Amino acid sequence: MVNIVEVTSKKQLKQFVKFVNELYWDCEYYVPMINIDEINNFVPSKNPAFEECDVKLFLAYKDGKIVGRIAGIIQNTYNKIHNCKKVRFSRFDCIDDQEVANALFDSVSAWAKEKGMTDIVGPLGFNDLDREGLLISGFDRLCTYETQYNYDYYPKLIENYGFVKDVDWVEYRVKWPEKLDERYDKIGHRVLERYNLKVVKGLSKKKLIAKYGDGIFDLLDEGYKNLYGTVPFSKKTRDLILKNFGPALNVDLMCVVVDSDDKPVAFALTLPSMSESIRDSHGKLLPFGAFKLLHQIKHPKVIDFALVAIDNDYHNKGLNGIIFYELQKSLSKYNIVACETNLNLEDNLAVQNMWHNFDKEQHKRRRSYIKSI
């Protein structure tokens, strides 16, 4: 018999986070979140997303042992913008047991129906920078830090409950060019001159964020507003993102293009891959995890393509080429061998075309599911 318990205490929250790390302890492809960050994600005073979300966490017990977990998130801002009544499921993890999976989904569905919801979707998190999408192919590949790994029996458990496909994302591993393509330099100069644009250079990380941070988030909000599952970033959420990812930010791995008014019109952010160090430390920074992580940040071999956005007025005007050329130049001091694209919506042709001229392999696919409740 499966017993479902709502998470209401600090001890239970720690168990909620700890369970998934134990489930994947020996899995070489799983990359955990940093434990303290994940705990803080579900503390209302630590995560401003609680100001626009209703959240419930559940643990599943069988024979007195924790065998599963799930989070239910009602993203009220998203539901209001899109005039819908959806609850998101997130952090779904369990043993290969249909009874356990059904009980977890039943718990979220029952709570959501009480709140007036009509559909359950996921895996989706608080916002677009939270972990999303169930891995449905690529189970033998190391995850990036920004994505969630799951065992290959998860799709069966979810589909047996009655979920169907809502959308898919694809991921690529791109071979990073060894030499600069000077054609991009010539094309880039013409584009910059034609539209009176410039690439931001010479600023420290602190000064770049202080001067352009809000403009970059505005650009992301505008560029992503019609994409699946996204919501605008509140001021508090923006500050939290910068706090969490700040240590891994490197101006060499960023590109900002501004117009004549010094307003960002294109932005790209890559991050040094942190997968191996965080995997090996099982999500713990102490006592030795922080040293491994710092080394991987300072000496990247693989980069994760985290964010890219181009102002709608500048689509199809050559800014993609500028971004990649500038990143190649600034990354030439490192021995980068590959880039992980993270999630690209399968029907987002604009982002798909970014990788058209690269030597790439489409190696992972993720899915968000939907079901009426």
C-alpha distance (Angstrom), angle and dihedral (degrees) to the residues before:
residue distance angle dihedral
M1 . . .
V2 3.80 . .
N3 3.79 118.9 .
I4 3.82 118.1 -161.3
V5 3.80 118.4 -154.9
E6 3.79 126.2 -172.7
V7 3.81 114.2 -128.1
T8 3.81 107.4 -118.0
S9 3.81 106.1 145.7
K10 3.81 137.5 61.5
K11 3.80 89.4 -115.4
Q12 3.79 92.0 54.4
L13 3.81 91.3 46.9
K14 3.80 90.2 54.8
Q15 3.81 89.0 49.4
F16 3.82 88.9 49.6
V17 3.82 90.1 56.3
K18 3.79 95.4 38.0
F19 3.81 95.2 51.8
V20 3.80 96.3 68.2
N21 3.80 92.4 49.0
E22 3.79 89.8 52.7
L23 3.81 91.6 46.9
Y24 3.81 90.3 55.0
W25 3.81 98.8 32.0
D26 3.80 94.9 123.5
C27 3.82 97.1 33.2
E28 3.80 110.7 113.6
Y29 3.83 93.1 -161.5
Y30 3.81 98.6 53.0
V31 3.82 119.3 98.0
P32 3.82 114.1 -169.4
M33 3.74 126.8 -149.0
I34 3.78 115.1 -108.1
N35 3.79 100.5 -85.6
I36 3.79 99.2 -130.6
D37 3.82 91.7 47.7
E38 3.79 91.4 51.3
I39 3.80 92.5 48.5
N40 3.82 89.9 50.4
N41 3.81 89.8 51.2
F42 3.80 87.7 71.0
V43 3.80 98.6 42.0
P44 3.83 107.6 94.9
S45 3.80 93.5 -147.7
K46 3.82 90.5 53.3
N47 3.81 100.4 43.3
P48 3.83 118.8 54.3
A49 3.81 89.8 -162.1
F50 3.81 86.5 82.8
E51 3.81 87.1 72.2
E52 3.81 88.7 69.9
C53 3.81 101.6 25.1
D54 3.78 138.4 68.1
V55 3.81 110.2 -145.6
K56 3.81 137.0 -168.7
L57 3.79 127.6 178.5
F58 3.79 124.8 -160.8
L59 3.79 135.5 -170.7
A60 3.80 123.9 -158.0
Y61 3.80 120.3 -143.4
K62 3.78 128.8 -166.8
D63 3.80 123.0 179.3
G64 3.79 87.8 -6.7
K65 3.82 94.0 -57.0
I66 3.82 129.7 109.2
V67 3.80 106.9 -110.6
G68 3.81 103.2 163.0
R69 3.78 148.7 7.6
I70 3.81 140.0 -163.3
A71 3.80 140.0 177.3
G72 3.79 125.7 -146.2
I73 3.81 116.1 -153.7
I74 3.79 124.9 -174.8
Q75 3.81 104.1 -163.0
N76 3.80 98.4 -156.9
T77 3.81 94.7 -175.8
Y78 3.80 91.7 54.4
N79 3.80 92.7 45.5
K80 3.80 91.4 50.4
I81 3.82 94.1 48.3
H82 3.80 93.0 47.7
N83 3.81 97.5 34.4
C84 3.79 93.6 -125.9
K85 3.79 138.8 124.0
K86 3.79 106.0 -133.5
V87 3.76 132.4 151.4
R88 3.79 117.6 -156.8
F89 3.76 122.3 -141.5
S90 3.78 115.9 -147.2
R91 3.80 138.8 168.0
F92 3.78 90.7 30.8
D93 3.79 107.5 171.4
C94 3.77 130.6 150.1
I95 3.75 146.0 140.8
D96 3.81 118.7 -83.9
D97 3.79 94.4 -81.4
Q98 3.81 122.6 120.9
E99 3.79 92.3 -158.1
V100 3.80 90.6 58.2
A101 3.80 93.3 46.4
N102 3.81 92.1 48.5
A103 3.80 91.8 50.1
L104 3.80 91.9 51.3
F105 3.81 93.6 49.3
D106 3.81 90.6 44.2
S107 3.81 89.8 56.0
V108 3.80 94.8 51.9
S109 3.80 91.9 42.8
A110 3.82 93.5 50.7
W111 3.81 92.2 49.5
A112 3.81 91.5 45.9
K113 3.81 93.1 49.9
E114 3.79 88.8 53.5
K115 3.81 86.8 55.0
G116 3.81 91.2 51.6
M117 3.83 98.7 -103.4
T118 3.80 121.0 150.1
D119 3.83 104.0 -170.2
I120 3.79 138.1 37.9
V121 3.83 118.5 -148.5
G122 3.75 136.3 175.3
P123 2.87 165.9 -23.7
L124 3.82 84.0 -84.6
G125 3.78 130.6 137.7
F126 3.78 137.3 -153.7
N127 3.82 93.3 -66.3
D128 3.79 142.5 -15.3
L129 3.81 92.8 -74.2
D130 3.78 92.2 55.8
R131 3.79 118.2 88.4
E132 3.79 114.2 -77.7
G133 3.78 141.4 168.5
L134 3.80 131.9 45.4
L135 3.78 115.8 -107.3
I136 3.82 107.8 -117.9
S137 3.82 98.6 166.9
G138 3.79 133.6 17.6
F139 3.78 97.0 55.9
D140 3.81 90.9 152.3
R141 3.83 94.8 59.0
L142 3.78 128.6 90.8
C143 3.78 111.9 -108.5
T144 3.76 123.1 -127.2
Y145 3.78 117.9 -116.8
E146 3.80 89.8 -109.5
T147 3.82 94.4 58.1
Q148 3.79 136.8 60.0
Y149 3.78 125.5 -119.1
N150 3.79 122.4 -147.0
Y151 3.79 135.4 -179.9
D152 3.79 119.2 -100.4
Y153 3.82 93.5 -108.6
Y154 3.82 93.3 66.5
P155 3.84 96.7 84.7
K156 3.81 89.6 54.6
L157 3.80 92.3 51.8
I158 3.80 92.3 48.7
E159 3.80 97.2 43.6
N160 3.81 92.3 46.0
Y161 3.81 87.3 59.1
G162 3.80 89.5 59.7
F163 3.80 103.1 -96.0
V164 3.80 119.5 144.9
K165 3.79 132.3 -165.5
D166 3.79 116.7 -76.1
V167 3.83 100.6 170.0
D168 3.81 139.4 -21.5
W169 3.77 132.0 -141.2
V170 3.80 125.2 -158.7
E171 3.80 128.4 -153.0
Y172 3.78 129.7 -154.6
R173 3.77 134.7 -158.5
V174 3.79 105.1 -145.4
K175 3.78 124.0 -161.0
W176 3.79 105.4 -127.2
P177 3.84 111.6 -126.7
E178 3.80 114.8 -108.4
K179 3.80 93.5 -150.9
L180 3.78 134.3 39.7
D181 3.78 115.9 -105.7
E182 3.80 101.3 -132.4
R183 3.79 90.8 -161.7
Y184 3.79 88.7 74.6
D185 3.81 89.7 54.2
K186 3.82 92.9 55.6
I187 3.79 93.6 43.1
G188 3.79 90.9 44.8
H189 3.80 94.0 53.7
R190 3.80 90.9 51.7
V191 3.80 92.2 48.9
L192 3.80 93.0 48.6
E193 3.79 92.0 49.3
R194 3.79 94.6 44.8
Y195 3.79 94.7 53.7
N196 3.82 97.8 30.8
L197 3.81 93.3 -116.6
K198 3.79 132.3 146.1
V199 3.78 137.9 -163.3
V200 3.81 113.4 -120.6
K201 3.80 111.0 -119.7
G202 3.77 140.5 164.0
L203 3.81 99.0 34.0
S204 3.78 125.4 124.9
K205 3.78 118.1 -122.2
K206 3.80 91.1 -104.4
K207 3.80 94.4 50.4
L208 3.80 93.8 43.5
I209 3.81 91.9 53.3
A210 3.81 92.5 44.2
K211 3.80 92.9 50.5
Y212 3.80 102.5 36.8
G213 3.80 106.5 15.9
D214 3.81 97.1 101.2
G215 3.81 91.8 42.9
I216 3.79 90.8 51.9
F217 3.81 92.4 51.2
D218 3.83 89.8 47.3
L219 3.80 88.1 52.7
L220 3.81 91.0 49.8
D221 3.81 92.5 48.2
E222 3.80 92.0 51.0
G223 3.79 95.2 42.7
Y224 3.79 95.4 45.6
K225 3.81 100.8 37.7
N226 3.80 94.5 102.3
L227 3.79 96.0 42.4
Y228 3.78 122.1 106.3
G229 3.80 116.6 -78.6
T230 3.81 97.6 -6.6
V231 3.80 127.4 140.9
P232 3.83 130.7 -175.8
F233 3.80 115.1 -91.4
S234 3.80 113.3 -114.1
K235 3.81 118.9 -140.2
K236 3.80 91.3 -104.6
T237 3.80 92.0 48.4
R238 3.81 90.4 49.9
D239 3.80 90.1 53.2
L240 3.82 91.5 48.5
I241 3.82 92.1 50.7
L242 3.80 91.1 51.8
K243 3.79 90.5 47.7
N244 3.82 94.1 50.2
F245 3.81 97.5 42.5
G246 3.81 98.0 30.2
P247 3.83 95.8 96.4
A248 3.82 91.2 55.3
L249 3.81 95.6 46.5
N250 3.78 116.4 109.2
V251 3.82 124.0 178.5
D252 3.82 88.0 -140.2
L253 3.78 88.2 63.9
M254 3.82 96.0 48.7
C255 3.79 135.2 74.4
V256 3.81 125.1 -164.7
V257 3.80 123.0 -178.2
V258 3.82 118.0 -168.5
D259 3.81 134.6 -170.4
S260 3.80 129.3 -128.8
D261 3.82 89.7 -77.8
D262 3.82 90.7 54.8
K263 3.80 90.8 -110.4
P264 3.83 118.0 143.8
V265 3.81 111.4 -110.2
A266 3.81 98.3 166.4
F267 3.77 132.5 25.7
A268 3.78 137.4 174.6
L269 3.77 128.8 -178.4
T270 3.76 126.0 -169.3
L271 3.78 124.7 179.8
P272 3.78 130.2 -154.5
S273 3.78 108.5 -104.9
M274 3.80 108.9 -99.1
S275 3.79 95.8 176.6
E276 3.79 101.1 107.5
S277 3.81 97.6 45.0
I278 3.81 94.4 46.3
R279 3.80 91.8 43.9
D280 3.79 92.1 51.1
S281 3.82 92.3 48.3
H282 3.85 92.1 46.2
G283 3.80 90.7 -127.9
K284 3.81 95.4 -54.6
L285 3.80 119.4 124.4
L286 3.80 94.1 -167.1
P287 2.93 138.1 105.2
F288 3.83 98.7 0.2
G289 3.79 106.6 -10.5
A290 3.80 94.4 88.2
F291 3.82 92.3 57.8
K292 3.81 93.1 51.9
L293 3.79 90.9 46.0
L294 3.80 93.4 49.6
H295 3.80 91.2 50.3
Q296 3.80 92.0 51.4
I297 3.81 91.0 48.1
K298 3.80 93.0 50.7
H299 3.81 95.9 42.5
P300 3.81 106.2 35.9
K301 3.79 121.0 -179.3
V302 3.79 95.5 172.1
I303 3.79 126.4 34.8
D304 3.79 128.9 -155.9
F305 3.80 115.8 -138.4
A306 3.78 98.9 -135.0
L307 3.81 107.4 169.7
V308 3.78 140.6 1.8
A309 3.79 128.8 172.6
I310 3.80 134.5 167.5
D311 3.80 124.7 -168.9
N312 3.80 111.2 -104.3
D313 3.82 90.6 -120.5
Y314 3.81 90.3 60.7
H315 3.79 101.7 46.6
N316 3.81 114.8 132.1
K317 3.81 92.4 10.9
G318 3.79 99.8 111.2
L319 3.80 101.7 -91.9
N320 3.81 91.3 125.1
G321 3.80 89.1 64.0
I322 3.80 91.4 48.9
I323 3.79 91.8 51.5
F324 3.80 94.4 50.4
Y325 3.79 94.5 44.0
E326 3.81 92.5 50.4
L327 3.79 91.6 47.3
Q328 3.80 90.9 49.4
K329 3.80 90.7 51.7
S330 3.79 95.4 48.5
L331 3.80 92.7 43.2
S332 3.79 94.2 49.8
K333 3.82 89.8 94.7
Y334 3.82 89.3 64.2
N335 3.79 128.4 65.9
I336 3.79 95.3 -119.5
V337 3.79 112.6 175.0
A338 3.80 103.1 171.6
C339 3.77 147.0 7.6
E340 3.80 127.2 -142.3
T341 3.80 110.3 -148.2
N342 3.82 97.4 -159.0
L343 3.82 116.4 -154.5
N344 3.82 120.8 -4.6
L345 3.80 117.3 175.4
E346 3.77 106.8 -117.7
D347 3.82 92.6 -129.6
N348 3.81 96.2 44.2
L349 3.79 97.3 104.0
A350 3.80 93.6 177.1
V351 3.80 92.9 63.6
Q352 3.80 93.3 36.8
N353 3.81 90.3 56.9
M354 3.80 90.8 55.9
W355 3.78 89.5 76.7
H356 3.81 96.3 43.0
N357 3.82 96.6 108.6
F358 3.80 96.8 40.4
D359 3.78 131.0 94.8
K360 3.80 98.5 -111.6
E361 3.78 145.6 159.2
Q362 3.80 123.4 -149.3
H363 3.80 96.7 -140.7
K364 3.81 108.0 158.0
R365 3.78 137.8 40.8
R366 3.80 128.6 -168.7
R367 3.78 132.7 -168.4
S368 3.77 139.2 -156.1
Y369 3.78 113.8 -152.3
I370 3.80 133.0 -154.8
K371 3.80 135.3 -159.2
S372 3.80 135.0 171.2
I373 3.80 115.2 -118.3
